Amino acid sequence: MNKINIFIAGNPAPQGSKRHVGNGVMVESCKRVKPWRETIKFALRGADGQPVARFEGALVCILDFILPRPVSTPKKRTPAAVKKPDLDKLTRAVFDAVKDAGAINDDAQIVKMAARKRLANIGEVPGLKLLLYPLIISCQS
């Protein structure tokens, strides 16, 4: 079965909030989103620049965002990541990068998803664990 199962080190960035800069021009609020999307695209392409996998049809996507641990985080425990960035905006950036990498035609192909965000444990590298695979539909009589 064709699938992508990869860890992408980096600082996950949200996509979706835009601000108006005048003359009808809108720009992304987060300056980190473009480099983050480029990191994802690079990770999903082989040395030849082609996608490591190419999917048609319905897909399942599982995302585990590991956010950098703030300096103020307690040293003995890791609390839940209840502050920004929003989970839906993190997923939006990933889906667009996966499309731009050529792994999918459109993010509408993703029909089932599980996503979570959490702070990195002590000594853990921030980034994204990405699992993408075709949806298998079984027919039983």
N, C-alpha and C positions, 0 to 999 in steps of 0.2 A: 504494500500500500504506500502510495506517495504521501509524505507528510513533511512538515517543517517542525523541528523541535530544537530550539536554540536559546542560548542566553546571550543577551546583548548588553554589555556593560555601558553605563552612562547615567546621565541624570534625566529621567523621564520628564518631558515637558508637555504641558497641555496645549491643545489647539481648539479654537472656537471663539474665544473672546476677542473682539476686534474693537478698535477705537477709531473715531473719525478724526482725520487730520486736515480736512478742508477740501473743497472742490469735489465732494463726493468720493474722496479716496479713503479707503478703510485699510488699516494695517493690523497685523496680529499684535495683541497686547504682550505676549510672551516672546521675547527675543531669542529664547533658547529653542523654540519649536523647529525652526529651519535646520539648525545643526543636528538636533535629535532625529528628525526625519531622515536626514542624510546618513546618519550613523546606522539607522535601521535598514535603509536601502542598501548600503554597502555590505551589511551583514547577510542580506538575503540574495546577494549576487556572488557568483563564482569568480575565479580569477579571470575568466574570459568576458566578464561583464554581463553574462546572461543570468537569469533567475536560477537559483539552486533547485527550485521546484516551480511547476506551473499548474494551476488548478482551473478546472472548468466545473460548473455546477455548484450545488449547495455545499457549504463548508461549516465546520465547527472550529471555533477559535477560543483558546484558553490563554488568558493574560495574567501574569503575576508581576505587578509593578513593585520594585524594591526602591523606595525613596531614600535619598541621603539622610543620614542620622543628624539632626540638628545638634549643635554644641550644647544646647540647654537640656537635651534628653537625659534622663537619669541613667547612671552608669550600671545599675544593677538589674534594670528591666527595660523592656521595649514596649512603650504604650502604643495603642492603636493610632493609625494615621488619620486623624479626624479633621485636619486642617487642609487648606488648599495645597495642591491642585485637586480639582474635582475628577472623579474616576471617569465620568463620561467624556470629559475633554482629553484625558490621557488616551483613552481608547480611540478617539477620533484621529489623533495624530498617528497612531500606529496603523490604523486601517488605510489612511491615505498613503503612508509610506510603503505599505505592502503592495498597494496598487501601483504606485510609482516605480517600485522595484520590478514590476512585471510578473509578480507571482499570481495575481488575480486580475480579472478584467474590471471588476467593480466591487466595492465593499458591500453591495447589496447581496452578493453571493454568500455572505456570512449570515446564516440563518439561526445559529445557536452559538451562544457565547457565555463564558464565565470569566469574570474579571475581579481582581482584588488589588488593593494598594496597601502597602505596609511600609513601616520604617525598617531600614536595614538593621539587622542584629549587630552587636558589637563585632567589628572586624569583617563584616560581610560587605561585599562589593555591591553598590547600587546598580540598578539596571532593569531589564525586562526579561522574564522567562516567557517565551512565545511558543505555543503549540497550535498548529494549524493543520487540519486534515479533512478529507471529504466526509460528508454525512452519509452514512450507510443506512438505507431504509430497508427494513426487512418486512416482507409480506407474509403473514401467517393466516391460514384459513381456519 
